[in-house]
Amino acid sequence: MSIIKSDFALALNQIATERGISLDDVLTSIKEAVKIAYKKEYNEEESEDIEVRIDPGTGEATLYRDSKDITPPGFGRIATQTAKQIIIQKIREAEKKSVIAHFKKIEKTLINGRVIRFDGRVAFIDVGRAEAILPPSEQIRNERYAPNDRLVLYLSEVIDDGAGYKIIVSRRDPRLVEELFRREVPELSQGLIEIKRIVREAGERTKIAVASKERGVDPVGSCVGQRGVRIQSVIHSLGVDEKIDVVQWNDDPKTLIINALSPSKPIEIELDEEKKYATIRVDSDELSLIIGKEGQNIRLASKIADYTLKAVAKDVPLSGVPPAKG
């Protein structure tokens, strides 16, 4: 079938092939818009009985009432302008749908972006086909951004409210670190090992508990890599000097707590499994290590183990020592 080489026909065919929009949909929209334009321009009270016919080759609009041509002289200019507006509108709608579909497909994954502008503390990020929003709540504390900074981000959510869309990205989400490990550690993508739990205080410290699904595969060693090359690659990609602890998962709560508190070494752990509460006794010189900077180590270990943890020196009474909650 030959295609008529008019601007109108070319525009319609471009929409159909490049934007995936139905020609019938475009023509129907143009007809409705032309009818409204006629009613407004000529003060027609009733336009429901008016039929609009569009030549799909030339775009020429003809108005009929009771099968009689009632097209006013000079109306072609109005109809042409109306058709142009509808085509532009349809292209914009199709582009919006395409962008939303693209980012929905890669939602909950890593994405690279470039800082382009700010609105207060909200950063707007160029992520290719659209702008993403990095809200203050998803930024790393004390991390400062400047225009043209390049960031690795976690694509948290694509929101489509009908009127527009928002692409929300994060630098704080623990899944950012998780996805970086998935990118660096083939054993994860191959299903040989798995991430059981990951907790993070962004910009400071992350703990990640891993388990093997294949006999003979060391999950911690796989994530750390020879001479730490894999974990260092994750930290480098993260772009912030964040400490990352990779620990061995264990279904036994006591063993998991010991692993999660690494590198400190408890002397004794008293468990209350019903209340999910654990008291950890350590040597006095180990107490600051087990608690960590501003309580980070024991706080993150609590979240890994899903237990409230309280650390005490072995020669200190148990009462009066505040616990760390997970």
BATOR-646889 format. One record per residue (C-alpha): residue number from 1; residue in three letters; x, y, z. Coordinates in steps of 0.001 Angstrom, whole numbers. Layout:
BEGIN
> NUM_ALA_X_Y_Z
...
% end
This chain:
BEGIN
> 1_MET_0_0_0
> 2_SER_1455_3363_-982
> 3_ILE_1681_6183_1551
> 4_ILE_534_9626_438
> 5_LYS_3479_12002_663
> 6_SER_1759_14944_2380
> 7_ASP_2922_16535_5634
> 8_PHE_-233_15325_7360
> 9_ALA_117_11751_6146
> 10_LEU_3810_11687_7017
> 11_ALA_3054_12979_10514
> 12_LEU_400_10321_11065
> 13_ASN_2632_7532_9831
> 14_GLN_5519_8786_11980
> 15_ILE_3272_8651_15037
> 16_ALA_2144_5145_14141
> 17_THR_5610_3708_13507
> 18_GLU_7782_5591_16023
> 19_ARG_5374_6266_18865
> 20_GLY_3094_3258_18653
> 21_ILE_-115_5301_18571
> 22_SER_-3203_4053_16747
> 23_LEU_-4072_6153_13676
> 24_ASP_-7768_5631_14394
> 25_ASP_-7241_7048_17876
> 26_VAL_-5508_10147_16484
> 27_LEU_-8148_10713_13807
> 28_THR_-10999_10286_16300
> 29_SER_-9369_12836_18615
> 30_ILE_-8874_15264_15737
> 31_LYS_-12538_14930_14710
> 32_GLU_-13739_15681_18234
> 33_ALA_-11389_18656_18530
> 34_VAL_-12458_20031_15133
> 35_LYS_-16101_19762_16163
> 36_ILE_-15394_21698_19372
> 37_ALA_-13403_24322_17435
> 38_TYR_-16295_24763_14998
> 39_LYS_-18808_25147_17824
> 40_LYS_-16632_27753_19539
> 41_GLU_-15727_29716_16397
> 42_TYR_-19234_29897_14968
> 43_ASN_-21252_29973_18216
> 44_GLU_-23038_26744_17406
> 45_GLU_-25281_25669_20279
> 46_GLU_-25652_22138_18992
> 47_SER_-22833_20191_17406
> 48_GLU_-23772_16608_18257
> 49_ASP_-25471_16152_14899
> 50_ILE_-22403_17366_13022
> 51_GLU_-20210_14766_11361
> 52_VAL_-16545_15512_10785
> 53_ARG_-14715_13705_8024
> 54_ILE_-10925_13824_7824
> 55_ASP_-9027_12961_4666
> 56_PRO_-6233_10734_6057
> 57_GLY_-3991_11705_3160
> 58_THR_-4275_15484_3169
> 59_GLY_-5747_16161_6606
> 60_GLU_-8558_18217_5078
> 61_ALA_-11598_18433_7365
> 62_THR_-15159_18574_6038
> 63_LEU_-18244_19172_8186
> 64_TYR_-21582_17542_7441
> 65_ARG_-25056_17923_8889
> 66_ASP_-27730_15590_7569
> 67_SER_-25265_14499_4857
> 68_LYS_-24943_18114_3681
> 69_ASP_-21554_19836_3497
> 70_ILE_-21709_22800_5897
> 71_THR_-17984_23568_6027
> 72_PRO_-17633_27368_6352
> 73_PRO_-15230_29208_4031
> 74_GLY_-11810_29589_5654
> 75_PHE_-12480_26875_8222
> 76_GLY_-9614_24808_6841
> 77_ARG_-7042_26980_8638
> 78_ILE_-8767_26387_11989
> 79_ALA_-9058_22660_11331
> 80_THR_-5386_22414_10337
> 81_GLN_-4240_24187_13494
> 82_THR_-6495_21967_15598
> 83_ALA_-5131_18819_13963
> 84_LYS_-1560_19977_14586
> 85_GLN_-2292_20541_18278
> 86_ILE_-3853_17091_18627
> 87_ILE_-888_15417_16932
> 88_ILE_1540_17214_19267
> 89_GLN_-600_16216_22246
> 90_LYS_-678_12577_21165
> 91_ILE_3088_12541_20665
> 92_ARG_3584_13918_24179
> 93_GLU_1175_11384_25656
> 94_ALA_2923_8539_23831
> 95_GLU_6347_9738_24955
> 96_LYS_5117_9927_28544
> 97_LYS_3767_6364_28370
> 98_SER_7010_5156_26809
> 99_VAL_9139_6813_29502
> 100_ILE_6968_5433_32306
> 101_ALA_7069_1934_30791
> 102_HIS_10860_2111_30418
> 103_PHE_11521_3135_34009
> 104_LYS_8852_805_35411
> 105_LYS_10732_-2027_33732
> 106_ILE_13970_-1136_35550
> 107_GLU_12347_-177_38860
> 108_LYS_14142_-1584_41953
> 109_THR_17493_-1702_40161
> 110_LEU_20619_440_39895
> 111_ILE_20677_3477_37667
> 112_ASN_23385_6006_36838
> 113_GLY_22593_9686_36941
> 114_ARG_24001_13208_36773
> 115_VAL_22992_16033_39093
> 116_ILE_21487_18868_37044
> 117_ARG_19717_21256_39439
> 118_PHE_18255_21789_42887
> 119_ASP_15021_22992_44433
> 120_GLY_15933_23642_48041
> 121_ARG_17459_20378_49239
> 122_VAL_15756_18320_46530
> 123_ALA_18199_17255_43819
> 124_PHE_17073_16628_40246
> 125_ILE_19011_13955_38402
> 126_ASP_19398_13353_34669
> 127_VAL_18858_9612_34226
> 128_GLY_18741_9556_30439
> 129_ARG_15205_9858_29127
> 130_ALA_13867_11746_32115
> 131_GLU_14624_13675_35270
> 132_ALA_14583_11775_38540
> 133_ILE_14056_13194_42010
> 134_LEU_16502_12586_44848
> 135_PRO_14596_13857_47915
> 136_PRO_16409_14812_51141
> 137_SER_15014_11698_52844
> 138_GLU_16876_9527_50301
> 139_GLN_20187_11375_50476
> 140_ILE_23187_10256_52502
> 141_ARG_23701_12445_55535
> 142_ASN_26632_14844_55058
> 143_GLU_26967_13895_51386
> 144_ARG_27000_17097_49334
> 145_TYR_26030_17267_45675
> 146_ALA_26956_19735_42952
> 147_PRO_25779_20139_39342
> 148_ASN_27328_17537_37024
> 149_ASP_28166_15158_39885
> 150_ARG_27712_11591_38678
> 151_LEU_26018_9178_41056
> 152_VAL_25054_5531_41283
> 153_LEU_21453_5414_42506
> 154_TYR_18746_2960_43429
> 155_LEU_15562_3443_41392
> 156_SER_13054_3236_44229
> 157_GLU_9737_4048_42621
> 158_VAL_7996_5335_39497
> 159_ILE_4827_7242_40384
> 160_ASP_2199_7914_37713
> 161_ASP_-665_10031_39024
> 162_GLY_-2306_10622_35647
> 163_ALA_-1288_14277_35401
> 164_GLY_2411_13440_35344
> 165_TYR_5023_11081_36663
> 166_LYS_7817_11111_39227
> 167_ILE_10909_8930_39256
> 168_ILE_12228_8601_42801
> 169_VAL_15842_7564_43320
> 170_SER_17805_6888_46485
> 171_ARG_21326_7003_47847
> 172_ARG_20273_5764_51313
> 173_ASP_18398_2579_50482
> 174_PRO_20158_-624_51646
> 175_ARG_19160_-2169_48329
> 176_LEU_21626_181_46622
> 177_VAL_24460_-1711_48329
> 178_GLU_22710_-5035_47716
> 179_GLU_22438_-4388_43970
> 180_LEU_26077_-3305_43806
> 181_PHE_27031_-6671_45314
> 182_ARG_24809_-8452_42782
> 183_ARG_26666_-6647_40022
> 184_GLU_30109_-7524_41412
> 185_VAL_29536_-11078_42697
> 186_PRO_28695_-13689_40017
> 187_GLU_27812_-16259_42688
> 188_LEU_24803_-14111_43639
> 189_SER_23419_-13848_40095
> 190_GLN_24106_-17562_39572
> 191_GLY_22109_-18440_42684
> 192_LEU_25039_-20132_44416
> 193_ILE_24782_-17802_47398
> 194_GLU_22031_-15503_48656
> 195_ILE_21649_-12332_50673
> 196_LYS_19536_-13130_53714
> 197_ARG_19447_-9694_55300
> 198_ILE_21049_-6306_54786
> 199_VAL_20938_-3303_57123
> 200_ARG_22515_74_56612
> 201_GLU_23280_3415_58157
> 202_ALA_24023_5172_54882
> 203_GLY_27428_6770_54562
> 204_GLU_28652_5105_57746
> 205_ARG_28227_1333_57879
> 206_THR_26407_-1578_56277
> 207_LYS_26071_-5152_57490
> 208_ILE_25087_-7840_55041
> 209_ALA_24350_-11445_56039
> 210_VAL_24887_-14055_53334
> 211_ALA_24343_-17799_53055
> 212_SER_25469_-20513_50666
> 213_LYS_22978_-22469_48572
> 214_GLU_25658_-24736_47149
> 215_ARG_27941_-27031_49121
> 216_GLY_31546_-25897_49032
> 217_VAL_30816_-22257_48172
> 218_ASP_31997_-19729_50763
> 219_PRO_29404_-16914_50765
> 220_VAL_31490_-14426_52754
> 221_GLY_34622_-15058_50706
> 222_SER_32628_-14771_47473
> 223_CYS_31374_-11315_48453
> 224_VAL_34681_-10045_49795
> 225_GLY_36748_-11397_46900
> 226_GLN_40454_-12185_46753
> 227_ARG_42339_-9575_48787
> 228_GLY_39029_-7737_49204
> 229_VAL_38793_-6753_45536
> 230_ARG_35021_-7244_45236
> 231_ILE_34038_-5413_48386
> 232_GLN_36418_-2573_47503
> 233_SER_34804_-2348_44078
> 234_VAL_31386_-2013_45752
> 235_ILE_32680_759_48028
> 236_HIS_34287_2528_45058
> 237_SER_31049_2342_43024
> 238_LEU_29115_3604_46032
> 239_GLY_31272_6713_45954
> 240_VAL_31362_7132_49720
> 241_ASP_33768_5789_52343
> 242_GLU_31290_3432_53984
> 243_LYS_32362_442_56069
> 244_ILE_30784_-2815_54894
> 245_ASP_30711_-5963_57033
> 246_VAL_29861_-9230_55279
> 247_VAL_28859_-11903_57792
> 248_GLN_27785_-15534_57627
> 249_TRP_24063_-16139_58071
> 250_ASN_22981_-18824_60518
> 251_ASP_19487_-19988_61498
> 252_ASP_20662_-20389_65095
> 253_PRO_20080_-16994_66816
> 254_LYS_23120_-17213_69084
> 255_THR_25482_-18062_66231
> 256_LEU_23960_-15339_64063
> 257_ILE_24439_-12755_66834
> 258_ILE_28089_-13761_67225
> 259_ASN_28609_-13468_63463
> 260_ALA_26745_-10159_63253
> 261_LEU_28891_-8615_65999
> 262_SER_32085_-9434_64103
> 263_PRO_34917_-8514_64457
> 264_SER_34325_-8387_68235
> 265_LYS_34225_-11673_70163
> 266_PRO_31624_-12172_72902
> 267_ILE_32537_-14356_75881
> 268_GLU_28965_-15380_76611
> 269_ILE_25479_-14751_75230
> 270_GLU_22303_-15155_77270
> 271_LEU_19181_-15465_75106
> 272_ASP_15525_-14876_75839
> 273_GLU_14070_-16312_72635
> 274_GLU_10486_-15523_73607
> 275_LYS_11209_-11814_74079
> 276_LYS_13935_-11854_71384
> 277_TYR_16383_-10307_73826
> 278_ALA_20076_-11102_74239
> 279_THR_22664_-10077_76806
> 280_ILE_26237_-10217_75550
> 281_ARG_29178_-10424_77940
> 282_VAL_32563_-9316_76638
> 283_ASP_36000_-8474_77976
> 284_SER_36202_-4868_79137
> 285_ASP_38652_-3957_76387
> 286_GLU_36228_-5398_73788
> 287_LEU_33208_-3396_74943
> 288_SER_33836_-295_72841
> 289_LEU_34528_-2475_69786
> 290_ILE_31318_-4463_70149
> 291_ILE_29272_-1277_70593
> 292_GLY_31025_555_67778
> 293_LYS_31080_4226_66848
> 294_GLU_28003_5892_68345
> 295_GLY_26553_2416_68879
> 296_GLN_26554_1527_65178
> 297_ASN_27974_-1984_65410
> 298_ILE_25603_-3324_68045
> 299_ARG_22645_-1434_66555
> 300_LEU_23156_-2941_63099
> 301_ALA_23877_-6368_64585
> 302_SER_20543_-6124_66415
> 303_LYS_18792_-5563_63105
> 304_ILE_20627_-8422_61404
> 305_ALA_19734_-10840_64210
> 306_ASP_16280_-9329_64819
> 307_TYR_17060_-9325_68541
> 308_THR_17360_-6545_71090
> 309_LEU_21001_-6692_72189
> 310_LYS_22636_-5456_75383
> 311_ALA_26414_-5584_75763
> 312_VAL_28106_-5577_79183
> 313_ALA_31647_-6067_80409
> 314_LYS_32029_-9463_82050
> 315_ASP_32611_-7908_85476
> 316_VAL_29683_-5425_85329
> 317_PRO_26214_-6172_86794
> 318_LEU_23503_-6636_84156
> 319_SER_21111_-4038_85593
> 320_GLY_21138_-456_84374
> 321_VAL_22795_-1084_81023
> 322_PRO_20630_221_78137
> 323_PRO_20010_-2251_75307
> 324_ALA_20484_-1639_71602
> 325_LYS_17250_-2154_69716
> 326_GLY_17025_-3667_66274
% end
